[in-house]
């Protein structure tokens, strides 16, 4: 009995010391998160009493097991987004929605544009591409720039956080074993009320409190002059929809929502096409040919665009792998099992714990990616095999929501938004920081409610 208590205390100390080490390395010593996660993992393993000769093997197992899936999906997604970005697809969608919905519905148009564009294009890139459009809207209407910027930012942030194949939810889903198809479904459903409240309603409210004018001088690269070479918007929507539809088809087959047991060849074919690897390969080939080659881009230029997209993807892939190492250490040392038992005894719902863990790490060190990966690593060993795919998808959204909360001065996104919108730190905090907090709270509430209502029905 005494030995067991000592062992439990040792594991608990190991986890606390590991997380403390991680935060110390990132915040105080400013060591890159990839190395910090590896050092924190070794710290947990050593303090927990793992034999030294097993620590390196655990690192290799955690890294390899995680990246076998994530590296392929993130890499393919980055190339897909780069082609869409380079060919003007993002601007084409935004301008189409504005022309269709009219100037009075411009905030809604920007919210929808952000929601769609962030599926293939990274958040910061999409925001920079679309800022000339919200500048033009502000100059034409004379209203606060925030009336258009907050809905756009909300749409971009929600999709970037909730809906695969964006890297964050892909990495969390892999860490806890969630189906990407169900994550897409839950993320889209939870994203709608989140977009309405933190994008449209809050955007309208804060624009009346803070009047921001568009910058008087816009650099040549951000000039929003006419561009007759933008691709057809229907083609863009089609290419973006292809991987999502294929992945969802695979999910319906795997979940037996459609019974194809009598047609095994059709079932196998759908599973092949609907696997994220195949779906994203197909979407890349479509984008390469229809948006690139057919629009006049040379093969060398397409090669250059897709190659450059690997740089930001590489950072995310390495961080995700290090998060997988942390998870593997928690499983191997049985520290995750101890945390699970502690949660059961305390009565705290695991989804609430997941949200709080991600939120705390996010607020302390600023990076949403690090917060997602660390929280997912802690939560993964706590999940029992009885938890269904739908509830796991809700868990992904809960973690992603927590990792989005309270973006402030330790987050690069805070400075990016403030710089491009021409706001002071105080104005950025009152608008962007509050919006990200609303996003986190509403997103988590939506996922938690979905889990309660449908978690026991859909498995």
N, C-alpha and C positions, 0 to 999 in steps of 0.2 A: 504493500500500500504506500509506504513512504517512498519507495523507489519510483513508483508510478507518479506520485505528486512531484517529485524532483524532476523526472523526465518531462512532465507536462510544463513545469515552470521553465525548464531549459528551452523547450520548443517555443514557448511564448516569448521568452527573452530574445531568442534567435530572430523571430519575425520582427519584433519591435526594433531590434538593433539593425536588422537588414534595411528596413524602411528608413530609419534615422540616417544610416550611412548613405543611402541613395539621395536623400534630400540634402545632406551636408555636402556631398560631392557636387551636386548640380548647382545648389544655391550659393554656397560659400566658396568652394574651390573652382566653380565654373567649368567642371570637367564634362565633356560631352556625354549625353544621356546613355549612349550605347555602352561606353566603357563603365559608366556609373552603375548601370543595371547588372552588368557582369560582376563587378566587384561586390555589389549588394547581394547577389546570388551566392557568391563564394562565401561571404560573411555569414549568411544564414546557414549554409551547409556546414561550415566549420564549427560555428557555435552550437548547432544542433547535434554535433557529434558524428557527422558523416565521415567515414574513413577517407583519408586524404586521397587514396588511389581511386576512389569512386567519384570524387568531385568533378574531375575533368570529363569522365565518361558521362556524367549527368548533364554537363554543359553541352557536350556534343549531341546527346540525345534530345535535349530540349530545343536546341537550335535547329537541328535537322528535321525533327518532327513538325516543328511549326512552319518552317520555310518551304517545306515540300509543297504546300498549298498556297500560302500567302504570297511568296515571291512571284509565282506565275501570275496570279490574279492582279496583284498590284502593278507588275511590270506591263502586262497587257493593257490594263486600264490606263496607265500613264501614256502609253503610245496612242491609244484611241483618243484620249483627251487632247493630246498635243496636235494631232491632225485636225481635230475639230476647231481648236483654238486658232491654228495657223491659217486655216481656210476661211475664217470669218463666220463660222457657224454660230458662235455665241451672239454676236451682234445681229445676225440675221433673225434669230429667234426673238430677241428683245424688240427689234424694230417691227417685226411682224405682229407681235402682241400689242404694241403701242398703236400701230395703224388700225388693227382690228377693233380694239376696245376703246380707242379715243383718249383724248387728253384728260377727261374727267376721271377715267378709270386707270390712269397711269400708275398709281401706287399698286393696284391689283396686278396690272400687267408686269410691273417690275418684280413683284413677289413671285408670280408664276414663272417668269423668265429665270429668276435665280434658282427656283426649285428644280427646274428642268436642266438648266445649264450645268449646275454643280454635280450632276450625275457623272458626266465624263471629264469635266474640267476641274482642276484644283481650285479651292476657295479663293486664295489670294490672286491667282491668275485671272479667274473669272471676274472678280471685283475690279481689278485694274482695267480689264478690257471694257467693262461696261460703265465705268465712271463718266466717260464723255457723254453718254446718253442721259444720265441723271443731271449732269451739268447743263445740258441743253434744255431739259425739262424745267429746271429752276429758272433759267434765263427767260424762257418763254412765258412762264406763269407768274414769276415774281414771288412764289411761295417758298417756304423754307426747303433747303436741299434735303433735310431729314425726312420730309414727307415722301420722298422717292427712295432715299438711301436706306432707311431702316427696313422697308419691305424687301428691297433687294438683298440687303445683308441677311435678313431673317431667312429668306428663301435659300440663299447660298449656304448659310450655316446649318440649317435644318437638314437639307439633303446631304451635305458634306458629312454630317454627324450621324445621320440615321439610315441612309439608304446605300447599300452596295451597288456598284463595285467601288465606291470610294474607300480609301485605305482603312480608315478608322473602324467602321463596322465590320469590314472583312476580317481585320486582325482580331477583334473581340470575338466575333462569331467562331473563328477557328480556335481561339483559346478555350472557349467553353463548349465547343462542339455543337454550335447552332447551325441550322440550315439557312443558307443565304436566301433561298426563296421566301421562307417565313420571315426573315429579317426585312426583306423588301416590303412584304405585306404589312407587317406591324409598323415598320418605319413610316410607310406612306400614310397609314391610318392615323398614327400618332402625330405625324407631321402636319396634318390639315388643321386641327384646332390650334396647334402651336403657331402655325403661320398666321392664322387669323388674329390671334390675341397679341403675340409679341411682334408681328410684322405690321399688319394693317391697323389694328386698333391702337397699339402703342405708338406706331409711327405717326398717326394722325394726332395723338395726344401730345407727344413730345415736340412735334413740329410747330405747335402753337406756343410752346414754352421757350423754344430756342430757335431763333431765326438765323439760318446759315445761308450765305450767298455762295454761288459757285465761284471758283477762282477766276479772276479777270484774265489771266494769261494761262493758256493751255499749251503745253509743249506739242511739238509737231507730231510725236508718236501717239499722242492722245487726241489728236484732232478728229472730230467726229464729222468730217465733211462727207459728202455723198460718196457712196461706194457701190458702183453698179456691178461689181464683180462678186458680190456676196452670193453664196449658193442658195438654191431653192429651199425654203424652210420645210416643205413637206418631206424632202429628201433627208434633211437633218433629223426631223422627228422620227422618221422611219429607221434610220441607222441607230439612233439612241434606243429606240424601242426594241430592236431585234434581240440584244442580249437579255434584256429584262423579261421579255415574253418567253424566250427559250428557257431561262432559269425557272420561271414560274410554271411552265409546262412540266418541267422535270419534277418540281415540288409537288404538283398535283398527282403525278404518277407515283412518286415515292411515298406520298401520304395516303395512297389508295383512295383519294377523292374521285379518281377515275379508275375503274377496274379494267385492266388490260391483261389479266392473267391468261385469258384465252388467246391473246395475240402477243406472244412473247417476243417476236421479232420487232413488232412496232414499239413495244415497251422498251426494249433494249436500244432501239434507234433514238427514241425520245430522250432516254437517259443520257445517251452519248452527246446528242446535240445540246441538251439542256444543262450539261455539266458546265460550271463557270469557265473552265479552260476552253472548251469548244465554243461556247457562246461568245466569249471575248475574242477568240481567234477569228470567228466569222465576222464579228462587228469590225475588227481591225482591217480585214480584207475588203469589206464593203467601203469603209472610210477611205482606205488607201486608193481604191479604184474610183469610186463615185465622187468623193470630195477632193481627191488629190489628182490622180492621173487624168480623169475626165475633165477636170477644171483647168488643166494646163500646167500643173506642177510636174517638174521632171522627176525621174526616179531618184536622181542624186539628191534633190532637195527633200523629197519624202524620207529618204534614208537619213539625211542630216537632222530633220525635225524629230523623227522617232528616236534617233540615237541620243539627242540632247535631253529628251524626256526621261531618260534613265537616271539622270543625276539626282533629281529630287526623289524619284522612286527608290533609289538605292538607300538613301537615308532612312526612309520609312521601313524598308525591308529589314535592314540591320536592327533598327529599334524593335521591330516586331519579333525578330529572332531572339533578341536579348530578353524581351518580355516572356517568351516561351521558355527560356532557361530558368527565369525566376519561378515560373509556374511549376516546372519540372522539379526544382529543388523543394518547393513546398509539398509536392506530392511524395517525393522520395523520402523526405525526412518525417513525413506524417504530420507536419505542422498544419497542413490544410485540414486534416481530420480533426485535430485539436480545436481549430477555429470553428469548424462545423458544430462540434459538440458544445462549444461555448455559446454559440448562437442559439442552438436549440434550448439550452438551459435558460438563457436570458429572455427568450421569447421574441427577439427581434427578427422580423421577416427578412429572409436572405436578400430579397430585392431592395429593401430599404437599406440594408447594410452595404450592398453593392453601390447604390447611389451615393451614400454618405462617404464611402471610401474613395470613390472617384472624385467627388466634390472637394474633399479635404486636400487630396494630393494636387488637384488642379489649382486650388486657391493658394496653396503654399508655394508651388514651384512654377506655375504658369502654363506649362505645355499640356495641351489637351491630349496629345498623342501619348505622352508619358503617363498621364493620369489614367487613360483608357487601358493601356497595356498593364500597368501595375495593378489596377483594380481587377482586371480580368484574370490576372495571374493569381491574385488572392482568392477570387471567387471560384475559379475553375475546380479546385480540389474539394470545394464545399458542396458541389452539385451531385445529387444522387442520380443513379441511372433511371430512376422512375420519373424524372422531370422530362416532360414531352418537348417536342420541337417548338411548339407555339410558345410555351413558357420560357424556353431558352432564348427565343427571339425577343420576347419582352425584356428579358434580362439584359440582352445586348443594348436595347434602347435605354434601359435604366442606367447602365454604366456610361453610355455615350452622353446621356443627359447630364449626369453628374460631372463628367469631364468637360462640359461646356460652360459651367456656371461661372459667373463673376469674373469675366475677362478684365484684368486691370493692368497696372503698369509693368508687371512681370511677364506679360504675354505680348508677343510680337504683333498679334492681330490688333491689339489696342492701339499701338503706334501707327500701324498701317492705315487703319480706319481714320484716326485723327488727322494724319498727314494728308490723305487724299480728300477729305471733306473740309479741311481747313479749320479744324476745331481746336480749342484749348484742351488741356488735360481734364479740366473740370467739366467742360461740355461733353467730351468723349465719355467720361464716367457716367454722366446723367443720361446719355443716350445709348451708346454701345454697351457699356457695362450692365446697365439695367436690362437692356434687351436680351443679352446672353443669360442673365439670371432668370428672366421670365421664360426663356426658351427651355432652360434646364428644368424648372419647376413644372411647367405645363407638359413638357415632353415626358418627364418621369410619371406624372399623375396619369397621363393618358395610357402609358404602357402598363402601369400598375392596375388601372381599371380594366384594361383589356385582359390582363392575366386573370383577374378575379372573375370576369364575366364569361370568358371563353376558354380559359386555361384547362379546365376540367373536361371541357367538351371536345376541343380539338387537341389531338395528341399525335 
